[in-house]
Amino acid sequence: GIGNLPIVTPDGQILPASSLANIEVTAGPTEIRHLERIRTVTLEIRPSPNLALEVAMEAINEKVIAPLEAQGLPAGTKFSLSGTSDELTRTWDAMLLDLILAVIIVYLVMAVLFESFLYPFIILLSVPLATAGGVIGLAGLNLLTFQPLDMLTLLGFVILIGIVVNNAILLVHQSLYHIRVEHMEISQAIMEATQNRIRPIFMSTLTSVFGMLPLVLFGGAGSELYRGLGSVVVGGLSMSAILTLLIIPPMLSVFAHAAEGARHLTEHDKTKA
């Protein structure tokens, strides 16, 4: 063995290696890897095909990395996830940025259309309602089958931002038409607009919901990829259609007096000028 290897000392004696040191044979790396001039040890993990990547990352962070960091790591030692998990993290960050940009763009477009910065805020109140409905829809789906909050499911919330505001836009636009064109009282205009638009709102919502239901109810190849997206859209549309009719008219009644008063004052100043 290694202990019997001859070692020549400076005075010319030949001694076995075992007489100079305690030799113990252990397993070790066959090479020393470096990443950006830093020593690294790579551990490759392949989750089960039935396990979502987000769930696998959460399990690794909670059951492996967090306990080791709690015990204390040697100086200069750190953990980092790379590969597919790193790409997923960047995709999550990009998706959240897209979500914020979607809200900002929708607000600016409506501010131009309604010539007001206040009415878009009222319309955007339907977005949290739809988000709550999407969460409830996803929770209901998880009662039947496990569905993680993956990228396509999160995409469903982004889609909701552009869909659910349509109902509120119908109410606000029709109310403003009665107020500005037909010169109706604000409360009467809102009531008339709600009565006129309630049927189109439910018709458009039902067609959208029934169009998305096959993604949730029917299985098939790849159905698990789109089932979460479908449940979020169905839940968000359903709850938003109901709560929009209950919340938007009162909020519009509260803020329309201030908005229309400021608009009339601005038009009066322009006329005098």
PLY file of the C-alpha trace (Angstrom):
ply
format ascii 1.0
element vertex 273
property float x
property float y
property float z
element edge 272
property int vertex1
property int vertex2
end_header
0.00 0.00 0.00
0.89 3.62 0.17
2.38 3.16 3.64
5.13 0.92 2.24
6.36 3.44 -0.33
10.05 4.23 0.27
10.94 7.77 1.26
14.56 8.99 1.06
15.44 11.31 3.94
17.96 14.20 3.64
20.63 12.10 5.43
20.27 9.29 2.91
18.12 6.87 4.91
15.27 5.04 3.22
12.15 4.83 5.35
8.61 3.65 4.63
6.01 6.39 4.35
4.04 4.90 7.25
6.93 5.70 9.63
6.79 9.40 8.79
3.02 10.05 8.77
-0.33 8.48 9.53
-1.75 7.54 6.16
-5.50 7.09 5.76
-7.14 6.27 2.44
-10.37 8.21 1.86
-12.52 9.27 -1.06
-11.86 12.67 -2.61
-12.33 14.66 -5.79
-10.37 13.62 -8.82
-10.03 17.26 -9.88
-10.37 20.75 -8.43
-12.97 22.83 -10.28
-12.90 26.62 -10.42
-15.64 29.06 -11.38
-14.49 32.64 -11.90
-11.22 31.67 -10.13
-13.12 30.42 -7.07
-12.97 26.79 -5.97
-16.34 25.16 -6.50
-18.02 21.86 -5.80
-20.94 21.09 -8.11
-23.84 18.92 -6.99
-26.25 18.05 -9.79
-29.84 17.36 -8.75
-32.50 16.03 -11.08
-36.02 16.23 -9.62
-38.62 13.61 -10.38
-40.66 14.30 -13.53
-43.76 14.50 -11.31
-42.18 17.18 -9.10
-42.45 20.81 -10.17
-39.16 22.68 -10.35
-40.46 25.39 -7.99
-41.33 22.76 -5.36
-37.91 21.12 -5.74
-36.14 24.48 -5.29
-38.22 25.25 -2.21
-37.40 21.84 -0.70
-33.66 22.31 -1.34
-33.66 25.77 0.21
-35.66 24.75 3.28
-34.24 21.28 3.97
-30.64 21.57 2.78
-29.33 25.11 2.39
-31.13 26.78 5.31
-30.08 24.15 7.94
-26.45 24.26 6.77
-26.38 28.05 6.91
-27.96 27.93 10.38
-25.16 25.64 11.58
-22.58 28.07 10.27
-20.49 27.77 7.13
-16.70 28.02 6.96
-15.30 31.39 5.96
-15.55 31.98 2.22
-18.11 29.22 1.67
-21.48 29.96 0.07
-24.27 28.20 -1.80
-25.76 29.19 -5.13
-28.36 27.55 -7.37
-27.64 27.57 -11.08
-28.78 25.86 -14.24
-32.52 25.53 -14.74
-33.27 26.83 -11.24
-31.27 30.00 -11.88
-33.12 30.56 -15.15
-36.41 30.06 -13.32
-35.47 32.74 -10.78
-34.67 35.22 -13.56
-37.93 34.33 -15.30
-39.88 34.96 -12.08
-38.27 38.39 -11.73
-39.05 39.21 -15.36
-42.66 38.05 -14.93
-43.16 40.26 -11.87
-41.76 43.20 -13.83
-44.17 42.41 -16.67
-47.02 42.37 -14.15
-46.13 45.86 -12.92
-45.68 47.18 -16.45
-49.06 45.75 -17.47
-50.79 47.67 -14.67
-48.95 50.91 -15.55
-49.72 50.62 -19.28
-53.40 49.86 -18.65
-53.62 52.86 -16.32
-51.99 55.26 -18.78
-54.15 54.11 -21.68
-57.34 54.58 -19.65
-56.15 57.96 -18.38
-55.88 59.13 -22.00
-59.23 57.64 -23.02
-61.20 59.06 -20.08
-59.23 62.34 -19.92
-58.83 61.83 -16.20
-56.30 60.34 -13.80
-59.01 59.43 -11.28
-61.32 57.14 -13.25
-58.53 54.67 -14.13
-57.92 54.18 -10.40
-61.57 53.24 -9.97
-61.35 50.81 -12.87
-58.15 49.23 -11.54
-60.03 48.32 -8.35
-61.31 45.35 -10.33
-57.76 43.95 -10.59
-57.40 43.00 -6.88
-60.87 41.46 -7.04
-59.82 39.35 -10.00
-56.57 38.41 -8.27
-58.50 37.17 -5.24
-60.78 35.20 -7.55
-57.77 33.71 -9.31
-56.29 32.58 -5.99
-59.62 31.04 -5.00
-59.86 29.28 -8.36
-56.34 27.88 -7.97
-57.11 26.78 -4.41
-60.27 25.03 -5.61
-58.28 23.20 -8.27
-55.80 22.05 -5.62
-58.66 20.40 -3.75
-59.02 18.06 -6.72
-55.46 17.77 -7.98
-52.15 19.34 -7.05
-51.32 22.41 -9.10
-48.26 24.52 -8.17
-47.94 28.23 -8.86
-45.74 27.78 -11.92
-44.91 30.23 -14.69
-48.00 29.57 -16.80
-50.22 29.92 -13.74
-48.61 33.27 -12.94
-49.15 34.25 -16.57
-52.87 33.81 -15.91
-52.74 36.70 -13.41
-51.06 38.90 -16.04
-53.79 38.00 -18.53
-56.46 38.91 -15.97
-55.20 42.49 -15.80
-56.14 43.05 -19.43
-59.45 41.16 -19.24
-61.20 42.09 -16.00
-60.92 45.84 -16.52
-63.33 45.53 -19.46
-66.37 45.24 -17.19
-65.40 48.30 -15.18
-64.63 50.21 -18.39
-68.15 49.48 -19.66
-69.69 50.87 -16.47
-67.50 53.96 -16.28
-67.80 54.78 -19.98
-71.58 54.46 -20.03
-71.89 56.51 -16.83
-69.71 59.29 -18.24
-71.75 59.26 -21.46
-74.93 59.87 -19.46
-73.24 62.58 -17.39
-71.34 64.47 -20.09
-73.58 64.01 -23.13
-77.07 63.54 -21.74
-76.39 65.77 -18.69
-77.95 63.37 -16.22
-77.42 63.52 -12.48
-74.42 61.47 -11.38
-76.34 58.99 -9.23
-79.02 58.54 -11.88
-76.39 58.15 -14.61
-74.56 55.44 -12.68
-77.77 53.56 -11.97
-78.84 53.78 -15.61
-75.41 52.63 -16.81
-75.42 49.65 -14.44
-78.86 48.57 -15.62
-77.86 48.88 -19.28
-74.49 47.14 -18.97
-75.22 44.32 -16.55
-76.40 41.99 -19.32
-73.40 42.56 -21.66
-71.06 42.11 -18.69
-72.50 38.73 -17.76
-72.72 37.63 -21.40
-69.05 38.39 -22.09
-67.98 36.87 -18.77
-69.91 33.64 -19.33
-68.53 33.18 -22.83
-64.98 33.69 -21.55
-65.48 31.37 -18.57
-67.01 28.56 -20.60
-64.29 29.00 -23.19
-61.61 28.45 -20.53
-63.35 25.61 -18.68
-62.04 22.87 -21.02
-58.50 23.75 -19.92
-59.50 23.05 -16.32
-61.91 20.13 -16.61
-60.64 18.00 -19.48
-57.41 16.05 -19.28
-55.08 15.07 -22.06
-51.48 15.38 -23.12
-50.03 18.57 -21.65
-53.23 19.51 -19.81
-51.33 19.82 -16.52
-49.37 22.70 -18.07
-52.44 24.87 -18.76
-54.79 23.72 -15.99
-53.43 26.27 -13.51
-53.72 29.12 -16.03
-57.31 28.14 -16.80
-58.32 27.94 -13.14
-56.86 31.38 -12.42
-58.65 33.00 -15.38
-61.97 31.27 -14.64
-61.87 32.17 -10.94
-60.75 35.74 -11.58
-63.37 36.44 -14.24
-66.19 34.92 -12.19
-65.47 36.84 -9.01
-64.65 40.08 -10.81
-67.92 40.05 -12.77
-69.93 39.90 -9.55
-67.87 42.15 -7.29
-67.31 44.77 -10.00
-71.05 45.45 -10.09
-71.08 45.77 -6.29
-67.98 47.94 -5.79
-67.39 50.05 -8.91
-70.76 51.94 -8.93
-70.45 53.13 -5.30
-66.82 54.14 -5.80
-67.74 55.92 -9.02
-70.54 57.76 -7.23
-68.11 58.95 -4.55
-65.36 60.22 -6.85
-67.35 61.34 -9.91
-68.47 64.56 -8.22
-64.88 65.65 -7.63
-63.65 64.52 -11.05
-66.46 66.13 -13.02
-66.29 69.29 -10.92
-62.58 69.64 -11.69
-63.27 68.97 -15.38
-65.96 71.65 -15.57
-63.65 74.10 -13.81
-60.87 73.39 -16.31
-63.20 73.83 -19.27
-64.50 77.08 -17.79
-60.96 78.43 -17.43
-60.16 77.48 -21.03
-63.32 79.23 -22.22
-62.42 82.42 -20.37
-58.90 82.30 -21.77
0 1
1 2
2 3
3 4
4 5
5 6
6 7
7 8
8 9
9 10
10 11
11 12
12 13
13 14
14 15
15 16
16 17
17 18
18 19
19 20
20 21
21 22
22 23
23 24
24 25
25 26
26 27
27 28
28 29
29 30
30 31
31 32
32 33
33 34
34 35
35 36
36 37
37 38
38 39
39 40
40 41
41 42
42 43
43 44
44 45
45 46
46 47
47 48
48 49
49 50
50 51
51 52
52 53
53 54
54 55
55 56
56 57
57 58
58 59
59 60
60 61
61 62
62 63
63 64
64 65
65 66
66 67
67 68
68 69
69 70
70 71
71 72
72 73
73 74
74 75
75 76
76 77
77 78
78 79
79 80
80 81
81 82
82 83
83 84
84 85
85 86
86 87
87 88
88 89
89 90
90 91
91 92
92 93
93 94
94 95
95 96
96 97
97 98
98 99
99 100
100 101
101 102
102 103
103 104
104 105
105 106
106 107
107 108
108 109
109 110
110 111
111 112
112 113
113 114
114 115
115 116
116 117
117 118
118 119
119 120
120 121
121 122
122 123
123 124
124 125
125 126
126 127
127 128
128 129
129 130
130 131
131 132
132 133
133 134
134 135
135 136
136 137
137 138
138 139
139 140
140 141
141 142
142 143
143 144
144 145
145 146
146 147
147 148
148 149
149 150
150 151
151 152
152 153
153 154
154 155
155 156
156 157
157 158
158 159
159 160
160 161
161 162
162 163
163 164
164 165
165 166
166 167
167 168
168 169
169 170
170 171
171 172
172 173
173 174
174 175
175 176
176 177
177 178
178 179
179 180
180 181
181 182
182 183
183 184
184 185
185 186
186 187
187 188
188 189
189 190
190 191
191 192
192 193
193 194
194 195
195 196
196 197
197 198
198 199
199 200
200 201
201 202
202 203
203 204
204 205
205 206
206 207
207 208
208 209
209 210
210 211
211 212
212 213
213 214
214 215
215 216
216 217
217 218
218 219
219 220
220 221
221 222
222 223
223 224
224 225
225 226
226 227
227 228
228 229
229 230
230 231
231 232
232 233
233 234
234 235
235 236
236 237
237 238
238 239
239 240
240 241
241 242
242 243
243 244
244 245
245 246
246 247
247 248
248 249
249 250
250 251
251 252
252 253
253 254
254 255
255 256
256 257
257 258
258 259
259 260
260 261
261 262
262 263
263 264
264 265
265 266
266 267
267 268
268 269
269 270
270 271
271 272
